[in-house]
């Protein structure tokens, strides 16, 4: 059995997909422990996994980032915020993460680090501590490809000659102008710590330095790359660990009253209900459609008082795997885990979200015709309603989602992850006699 350290950037979408893998490895007898921010301590404790806190690393998370970095809210545009986040939340934290993990290793010498693909401490752990490292793709693939436009701009692939030349120029512009400052900063930290330089786009650094990428999802939700990295292994949708289904008896009466039901969420990071919850509630209040809204615990009571209509249900949280089979459409801001769940449950999607990389996820929803990408952070009620009505009326969306859902079923995520990690560590799986 091996000693396996998990680590994640302190965001729900970077933590949750790793929990199922961690618990599966723990059930096989491996010594699994977890390094993360204090916001995840209780969740890790409930998993029965020993927890190591951020010490030298700044203890930021999706809830306090606006307090620690108030200037972020003043930065206009998705690209501007992405550039700021790359430097402040990711790159500048990388050496802090490494120092914490170096200290952990002094008292508990682990065999492999398993982290989300965006965990910037990983290259330092690999090279300076000489550890095996596995990255988990909790986002769409971000590596550069000669077949695609640059990551971060939410552009879909072109196959025409002129379109491909435009993509070539945009990749160059992204490297040399848009993300140059972030790339130079990461390269500077590499030099200062004696790490092997990595050439290329800022989004390629972590993919090039890791040993293995376990990519959540399947090829059917990813753009074709003729130059796909040999490190990438699609493993199917990596979903959060759950202890089983929960009763929906409090919703039973409402679920039985309506022929159509819409599930809408603003995700775990967004705290402004006016962005997607309110427009959806406005679009369908007092209609023969049931709207089930989850707030993540922000402003629930206020929204319940504001929308007392019989066809509206507002909760802090509802287990998606339990409620999705009763729904017909999923309205989302584009969180990757929620999108994976929606597809698995064969729900066509209406997506509205740009920040935190959600534009790339939503672009794929539109490109693969799994739903409607509204291409905005602030949809109107009319846009939401039109999107929902379109995916309900056009069977193409339902058929495409069903097809991808069937592809999902061809993958056993936890078994595949275990197999690939075993191969990396040269662990022989015992044969049954």
Secondary structure, 3 states (H helix, E strand, C coil): CCEEEEECCCCHHHHHHHHHHHHHHHHCCCEEEEEECHHHHHHHHHCCCEEEECCCCCCCCCCCHHHHCHHHHHCCCHHHHHHHHHHHHHHCCHHHHHHHHHHHHHHCCCCEEEEECCCCCHHHHHHHCCCEEEEEECCCCCCCCCCCCCCCCCCCCCCCHHHHHHHHHHHHHHHHHHCHHHHHHHHHHHHHCCCCCCCCCHHHHHHHHCCEEEEEECHHHCCCCCCCCCCEEEEECCCCCCCCCCCCHHHHHHHHHCCEEEEEECCCCCCCCCCCHHHHHHHHCCCCEEEEEECCCCCHHHHHHHCCCCCEEEECCCCHHHHHHHCCEEEECCCHHHHHHHHHCCCEEEECCCCCCHHHHHHHHHHCCCEEECCCCCCCHHHHHHHHHHHHHCHHHHHHHHHHHHHHHCCCHHHHHHHHHHHHHCCCCCCCC
